[in-house]
Amino acid sequence: MNEYIKFMDDLPMIAKILFALPFLDILWNVYRLIKSIRDENTLGIVLAVILLLFSTFVWLVDIITLAVYGKVLWFEDTKKDGKKIIDVKNEDK
């Protein structure tokens, strides 16, 4: 399992974006499922299976997040780093 995760993480950006195109995006959904199984994240497993079955618009979200953050976002990304992916500043008016 860890080999597949490492393989997908180490791909060049162009390959990651190509794998995010419709019908190839199943590779990223499998990636999410494997990450959730590895981390024993029940909610992540359930959502990943749902995405595998009904992934009609997820490919677009994947392309955007790959372009902006350089990776496909999933639950484990925020827990391991201990950092927020998006830092929103709250300004008083």
N, C-alpha and C positions, 0 to 999 in steps of 0.2 A: 504494500500500500504506500509506504513512504517513497518508494522509487517513482511511482506515478506522480505523486505530489511534487517531488523534486524535479522530475522531468518537465512538468507543466510550468513550474516556477522558473526554471532555467531557460525556457524557450526565448528566442529573440522576440522583441515587441511585435514585429510584423507577423510572425507565426502565431502569436497569441491573439492578435486581432483577426487573422484569417480563421482561427479556430472558433472565434466568437460569431462568425457569420451564421445565418439560418441553416439548419440541418447539421452543421458541424458543431454547433453550440452544445450538443449533447455531451461532448468531451468535457466542457466546463461544468456541466451538471453532474457528471460522474465524479469530477474533481471535488465538487462540493460534498457529494455523498461520502466519498472516501475520507475527506477531512473530518466530517462529522462522526463517522464510524470510528476513526482513529482516536478522536478526542472524547468518545462516548457521549456525544451531545444528542440527546433524544429529539429535541425540537429541531435541530439541524438535520437529522436523518429524515424526519417526517417531511420537512419543507423541501429537502433535496429530492425526495421521491415524488412529491407533488410537482416540483419543477421538471423532473424527468418526464412526467406524464403530460403536463400542460404548459410547456415552455413556448409560448407564442410571442411574447414581447421581451423575454429575458435577454435575448441576444443583443438587443439594442442597448439595454442597460449595461451589459458586459462590455460592449465596445466603448461606451462613454467612460466607464470606470477604468478600463485599461488605458484609454487615452489620457485621462486626468491623473489617476493614481498609479498606473503601471501594474495593476493587479486586479483580479476579480475579487470583489468584496464578499466576505462571508463572516459568519459569527466569530470564528476563532481569530480573525485578524485583529479585532480590538482587544480581546482578552490577553493574548500573548505579549503584544507590544506594551500594553499598559498605557497606551497613548490613544487619544481620540484621533480618528481619521480626519474628521472635519472639525475645525475649531471655530465655533461661532462666538463672536464677541457680542455681549449684551451692552448696548449703549443706551443711556438714559437720554430722553429728549427734553 
